[in-house]
Amino acid sequence: MTLAIETTNLTRRFGHLTAVASLNLSVRAGEIFGFLGPNGAGKTTTIRMLCGLLDPTEGTACVAGLDVIRYAEAIKRRVGYMPQRFSLYDDLTAEENLDFFAGIYRLARAERRRQVDRTLERVGLTERRRELTEHLSGGLKQRLALGCALVHAPAILFLDEPTAGADPPSRQRMWDLLYEMSAEGSTILVTTHYVEEAERCRTIAFMHGGRLVGLGSPEQCRAELAETILEVDAVPVMQAAAAVRGLAEVAGVSIYGHTLRVFSASAADLERQLHEALRAQGVTTRGIRVVPPTLEDVFMSLTRATRDEERG
């Protein structure tokens, strides 16, 4: 198995704040690897270290076989990076932005021309090539930002929240491009806080408070969840949630529309306890059933366990 990215106890501190703590990852060449976590989880800091933009405080990392500290400049030329905030120039056309970034990556003039044309076609902006970037819609700007990250044909692509704020068609177009590049052999590391996007990745790393709290394929993560999920259809739902949270067997409760998802380490006799607790509070119960976990359930369970350990 060829590794595109490997970290060992990778750590970054800012004063007394530990943004990333002892991160150990192995990303296989050619896979789409997802970082899932809320804002402040350490995802962006990790990417900046892997791109050679930020030195680790402790630990090591290799990207494309190169140490991120010793060969930071070489790594910057071998990877593509699309940050959370657009780094585009609004007063340049789409074509000029791509040409500018191709120049930064030191492509020869003829190769730069070929790569700009190829990238415009790939991200669907050939017809908009001479349009000022400030006049492009948000979705088209995201595509252009992706194009600027891949114009030099990097083997490894880092995308930080690439579809944040995008409408569903734009999001789907972005993922179609990522699948296409992965099929051609590119390694893609993408951060997101959209659970449905994490489902599209081959491997997911769950981040919380700078720590890795879970790792595996979507199927593996769901299968390894240590808690049972019960779906409770009851009204009024807020009153129902308050009624069941106090039960000893209930580890957590999430509200989804008019239903609850109740987490428990053991479902034995819990259904009866739920019925009794809800009836005692005058809540109408329309159904209780065990349901398979979603990735969001997995993440809620992992982060809750981490918070409990920290409070410990």
C-alpha positions in Angstrom: 0.0 0.0 0.0 1.5 3.3 -1.1 0.9 6.2 1.3 0.5 9.7 0.1 0.3 11.2 3.6 1.5 9.9 6.9 1.6 11.6 10.3 3.1 10.5 13.6 2.0 12.4 16.8 1.5 15.5 14.7 0.9 18.4 17.2 0.5 22.2 16.9 0.1 24.6 19.7 -0.6 28.3 19.7 0.6 29.5 23.1 -1.5 27.5 25.7 -4.0 26.3 23.0 -3.4 22.9 21.5 -5.0 23.1 18.1 -4.0 19.6 16.9 -2.9 16.9 19.4 -0.9 13.8 18.6 -2.5 13.1 15.3 -1.7 9.8 13.6 -2.9 9.3 10.1 -2.2 7.2 7.0 -3.8 8.3 3.7 -3.5 6.0 0.8 -2.5 7.2 -2.6 -5.5 7.8 -4.8 -8.2 7.9 -2.1 -10.6 10.6 -1.1 -10.0 11.1 2.6 -12.4 13.1 4.6 -11.9 15.2 7.8 -15.3 15.6 9.5 -15.7 17.9 12.5 -17.1 21.3 13.6 -15.4 24.6 13.3 -12.4 24.7 15.7 -11.8 21.0 15.5 -8.3 21.4 14.1 -9.0 20.5 10.5 -7.6 23.6 8.9 -4.5 23.7 11.1 -3.8 20.1 10.1 -4.0 20.9 6.4 -1.8 24.0 6.8 0.9 21.8 8.4 0.6 19.1 5.7 0.9 21.8 3.0 4.2 23.1 4.5 2.5 26.4 5.5 2.8 25.9 9.2 5.5 24.1 11.2 4.4 21.4 13.7 5.2 22.0 17.3 5.8 18.3 17.8 5.6 15.1 15.8 6.3 14.4 12.1 4.5 14.3 8.8 5.4 13.1 5.3 3.6 14.3 2.2 4.4 12.7 -1.1 7.3 11.0 0.6 8.8 14.3 1.9 9.2 15.6 5.4 7.0 18.7 5.9 9.7 20.5 7.9 12.8 19.7 5.8 11.1 19.9 2.4 8.3 22.4 2.9 9.0 24.4 -0.3 9.2 21.2 -2.4 5.9 20.0 -1.0 4.2 23.3 -1.8 5.0 22.7 -5.5 3.7 19.1 -5.4 0.3 19.7 -3.8 -2.7 21.8 -4.5 -4.5 23.7 -1.8 -8.0 25.3 -1.8 -8.5 27.3 1.4 -11.8 28.0 3.1 -11.7 31.7 1.9 -11.3 32.4 -1.8 -7.8 33.5 -2.7 -9.0 34.7 -6.1 -8.5 38.1 -7.6 -11.8 39.7 -8.4 -10.3 42.2 -10.9 -8.8 39.4 -13.0 -10.8 37.2 -15.4 -11.2 33.5 -14.7 -8.5 32.7 -17.3 -6.1 35.3 -15.8 -6.5 33.9 -12.3 -5.6 30.4 -13.6 -2.7 31.8 -15.5 -1.5 33.7 -12.4 -1.5 30.5 -10.2 0.1 28.4 -13.0 2.9 31.0 -13.0 3.3 30.7 -9.2 3.8 27.0 -9.7 6.5 27.8 -12.3 5.0 26.1 -15.2 6.8 26.8 -18.5 4.9 29.2 -20.9 3.7 26.4 -23.3 2.7 24.1 -20.5 1.0 26.9 -18.6 -1.2 27.6 -21.7 -2.1 23.9 -22.0 -2.9 23.5 -18.3 -5.0 26.7 -18.2 -7.1 25.6 -21.2 -7.5 22.1 -19.8 -8.5 23.3 -16.3 -11.0 25.8 -17.7 -12.7 22.8 -19.5 -12.5 20.6 -16.5 -14.2 23.0 -14.2 -16.7 24.1 -16.8 -15.6 27.6 -17.2 -14.4 27.7 -20.8 -17.3 29.9 -21.9 -16.6 32.2 -18.9 -12.9 32.4 -19.3 -12.9 36.2 -20.1 -15.4 37.1 -17.5 -14.2 39.1 -14.5 -14.1 36.9 -11.4 -16.2 39.4 -9.4 -19.1 38.8 -11.8 -19.1 35.0 -11.3 -21.7 33.4 -9.0 -20.6 31.8 -5.7 -20.8 28.3 -7.2 -18.6 29.3 -10.2 -16.1 31.0 -8.0 -15.8 27.8 -6.0 -15.1 25.9 -9.2 -12.5 28.5 -10.2 -10.9 28.2 -6.8 -10.7 24.5 -7.3 -9.2 25.1 -10.7 -6.5 27.3 -9.3 -5.6 24.5 -6.9 -5.2 21.9 -9.6 -3.9 23.9 -12.6 -0.4 22.5 -12.0 -1.7 18.9 -12.0 -0.7 18.1 -8.4 -0.6 14.5 -7.2 -2.2 15.5 -3.8 -5.0 18.0 -3.4 -6.1 19.6 -0.1 -9.5 21.1 0.0 -10.7 23.0 3.1 -14.5 23.2 3.2 -14.7 23.4 -0.6 -18.5 23.4 -0.9 -19.4 25.6 2.1 -22.4 27.6 1.2 -22.8 26.1 -2.2 -26.2 25.1 -3.6 -26.9 21.4 -4.2 -26.2 21.4 -8.0 -22.9 23.2 -7.4 -22.0 20.8 -4.6 -22.8 17.8 -6.8 -20.7 19.3 -9.7 -17.7 19.7 -7.3 -17.9 16.1 -6.1 -18.2 14.9 -9.7 -14.9 16.6 -10.3 -13.3 15.1 -7.2 -14.4 11.6 -8.2 -13.0 12.2 -11.7 -9.6 13.2 -10.3 -9.5 10.4 -7.8 -10.2 7.9 -10.6 -7.2 9.4 -12.4 -4.9 8.7 -9.4 -5.0 12.0 -7.4 -5.1 11.8 -3.6 -7.7 14.2 -2.2 -8.0 15.2 1.5 -11.1 17.2 2.0 -12.5 18.8 5.2 -16.2 19.3 5.8 -18.8 19.7 8.5 -21.5 18.2 6.2 -22.1 14.6 7.2 -23.7 13.8 3.9 -20.4 14.8 2.2 -18.3 12.6 4.5 -20.4 9.7 3.2 -18.7 10.2 -0.2 -15.2 9.7 1.2 -13.4 6.3 1.2 -12.0 7.0 4.7 -13.2 9.4 7.3 -11.3 10.9 10.2 -13.6 12.4 12.9 -11.9 15.4 14.6 -13.0 17.1 17.9 -11.1 19.5 20.0 -7.9 19.0 18.0 -8.0 15.2 18.5 -8.8 12.3 16.3 -11.8 10.6 17.9 -12.7 8.1 15.1 -11.4 6.7 11.9 -12.5 4.3 9.2 -14.8 3.9 6.1 -18.4 5.1 6.5 -19.6 1.5 6.7 -16.9 0.6 9.3 -17.7 3.6 11.5 -21.4 2.8 11.6 -20.8 -0.9 12.3 -18.4 -0.1 15.2 -20.7 2.3 17.0 -20.9 1.1 20.6 -24.4 2.4 21.2 -27.9 1.4 20.1 -30.1 4.0 18.5 -33.8 4.1 19.2 -36.1 6.4 17.2 -38.9 7.8 19.3 -41.9 9.3 17.6 -43.6 11.4 20.3 -45.4 14.7 20.7 -44.8 17.3 21.9 -41.2 16.5 20.9 -39.4 19.0 23.2 -41.3 17.7 26.2 -40.5 14.2 25.1 -36.7 15.0 24.9 -36.8 16.4 28.4 -38.6 13.4 29.8 -36.1 10.8 28.5 -32.8 12.6 29.1 -32.9 11.8 32.8 -33.1 8.1 32.4 -30.0 6.2 33.6 -29.8 4.1 30.4 -29.9 7.1 28.1 -26.5 8.3 27.0 -27.7 11.1 24.7 -30.7 12.5 22.8 -30.9 14.2 19.5 -34.0 15.8 18.0 -34.8 15.3 14.3 -38.0 17.0 13.2 -40.9 15.4 15.2 -38.8 12.4 16.3 -36.0 11.7 18.9 -32.9 9.6 18.4 -32.1 8.1 21.8 -28.6 6.7 22.3 -28.0 3.9 24.8 -25.2 1.5 25.6 -27.9 -1.2 26.2 -31.3 -1.4 24.7 -32.5 -4.1 27.2 -35.7 -3.0 28.8 -35.2 0.6 27.6 -38.3 0.7 25.4 -40.5 0.0 28.4 -38.6 2.7 30.4 -39.1 5.2 27.6 -42.8 4.5 27.3 -43.2 4.9 31.1 -41.2 8.1 31.3 -43.1 9.7 28.4 -46.5 8.6 29.7 -45.7 10.1 33.1 -45.0 13.5 31.5 -48.3 13.4 29.4 -46.4 12.8 26.2 -48.1 10.9 23.4 -45.9 8.1 22.0 -46.7 7.0 18.5 -43.8 4.5 18.1 -40.4 3.4 19.3 -38.0 1.3 17.2 -34.3 0.5 16.9 -32.8 2.1 13.8 -29.4 1.7 12.1 -27.0 4.5 12.9 -26.1 7.3 10.5 -22.7 9.0 10.3 -24.2 11.9 12.3 -25.2 9.5 15.0 -21.6 8.2 15.0 -20.1 11.7 15.3 -22.5 12.7 18.1 -21.6 9.6 20.0 -17.9 10.0 19.6 -17.9 13.7 20.5 -20.1 13.1 23.5 -17.7 10.3 24.7 -14.7 12.7 24.3 -16.4 15.4 26.3 -17.2 12.9 29.1 -13.6 11.9 29.2 -12.4 15.5 29.4 -14.8 16.2 32.3 -13.7 12.8 33.7 
